[in-house]
Amino acid sequence: MRLSSTINPGVSVSFCEAVDRGIADDGGLFMPASIPAFPPGFFNGIGSLSFQEISFLVAQRLLEHEIPADALRRIVEDSLTFPAPLHTLDDRTFVLELFHGPTLAFKDFGARFMARTLAYLHRHDPRETTILVATSGDTGSAVAHGFHNVEGMTVVLLYPSGRVSTIQELQLTTLEGNVTALEIEGTFDDCQRLVKQAFADRELSSRKKFTSANSINVGRLLPQAFYYFNAFARLPAREPPPVFCVPSGNLGNLTAGLIAWKMGLPVERFIAATNVNDVLPRFLETGSYVPVQAVATISNAMDVGDPSNFPRILALFGGSLPAMRRMLSSSSWSDDETRKAILEVFQRHGYVMDPHGAVAYAALRRYARGTSTGIILETAHPSKFPDVYDTMLKENLEVPERLQALIQGTKRSVRLSGKFEDFKAFLMSS
Ligand SMILES: *Cc1c(COP(=O)(O)O)cnc(C)c1O
């Protein structure tokens, strides 16, 4: 597969180069120059394929034999050691549960695939690779777990001090070995800026080998397309094509869904559901993209004021706002509305949703027409956000055993200002 940059379409790199570099030299994001589609017949037989089989076929089609089939199959199978089941709320509304991985959030899919792809690419390389990750909560944990104790890899996590939940902070700071957590005095956007600056800094990059594992890395982005195909395969009826409702922050999950659609997956529409950080719904309404300072909410993994994947979304629609509006809706929901949605899902269906999925539920309810089939992407397990639930809901909250395993140990972090010089000094000395 060839990829170009969202800034300069003349750039052309392979998938492996794009995974390794993270971001293009011109500061743009890598994007498939063309997206290979499945023949329509593929979707007739998809119901008989397992999640792993579907994922391998999607990866193979995307990568066009850049990684030999047996190695690619191993990467897919080692990454997807847990399911992505479709839970039925009613005969037209489904929840795609993406929280069955080790860190109980959908980012496990991308992080594990990317870690294994990088390990494969560097299997003969003696130099240490440093993975830089800015996280608003769940990314860092998924990436850290994805890379934990992988030889030749060091992970540096940056998270905004005081802006992640207690449980999220423990997940970020209790891994030892090759993982260091930096507690940054600032917002998630500040963390993202520091990572971008580090990549652009010539002195740093001459001394160290960096790569990113943010949702900007295509190695994390593309595997997120797998579960859209799987959701379609698990539907009781393929007609009408489903509406996918995606709780959105940095827009990586949405971008992956749009790529799945471009590969031929039948989709009626995408709904990008945001919390009050509503840059995308505003863009769809007004046509102007105005980044904002992120506001803290109970769906904190979506507290993003300048979604980094926005240029990719734009590129997927050839820069055309009318084309985007034909396929994509977006709406914004307050914390109060999110809490109401959590209660409503529980009262109607006896199902406890996490705050991110609940934002999507609210958005789908507004959109839903009589005949549509809706699939809500449930991006995290509700037990990760105990502070959000009242006593009644808490009693109905199942706490998976693997949550306990995640938060054992003592917090270890390095506190840094949001200044680039401090971050650089840390990287130079480590
Ligand atoms: C990261 C995250 C999101 C937002 O996904 P994007 O790909 O950044 O849009 C939503 N929910 C949860 C639980 C997350 O961790």
The ligand as an ORCA input file, in Angstrom:
! r2SCAN-3c Opt
* xyz 0 1
  C      -9.985      7.577     22.676
  C     -11.373      7.306     23.072
  C     -12.457      7.835     22.364
  C     -12.274      8.774     21.192
  O     -11.775      8.084     20.070
  P     -11.055      8.911     18.882
  O     -10.541      7.871     17.973
  O      -9.978      9.733     19.519
  O     -12.102      9.773     18.275
  C     -13.731      7.477     22.761
  N     -13.942      6.670     23.821
  C     -12.923      6.156     24.540
  C     -13.225      5.309     25.707
  C     -11.613      6.437     24.185
  O     -10.610      5.923     24.900
*
